[in-house]
Amino acid sequence: MAKPAFKPNKVRPSKDLALAIARGEPLPEERDLSSSHAQPEAVVPTIAPIKKKSVKAGKTVSLNMQVSQATWQAISYKSIEEGISRKLLIMQVLQAAGIDVDAADLAGFTKGKSNE
């Protein structure tokens, strides 16, 4: 059996209501509220605090991001100037921005030297 092209149970808005919606005018229910002296209370949504999960030490994950070639070159030049790897430079910047960076990520290798 074929489905009907429209849902017959759904009540369609009147022409006046549809035009009011299209024009951005207040709906009839809103008009009634605005004419009364009692103002509706504003509902302020609450956000639950973020719970930090404990992470096993030593587990690593990959961080992959796309940046422009100019940004990549600027990071490369700065890391050469500092004598550190790009990763270590980025980790130091993240730490300076207030991010908790794991000590293992800050114990990077300097260029040409091993971390002994």
Order of alpha helices (4+ residues) and beta strands (2+ residues): alpha-alpha-alpha-alpha-alpha
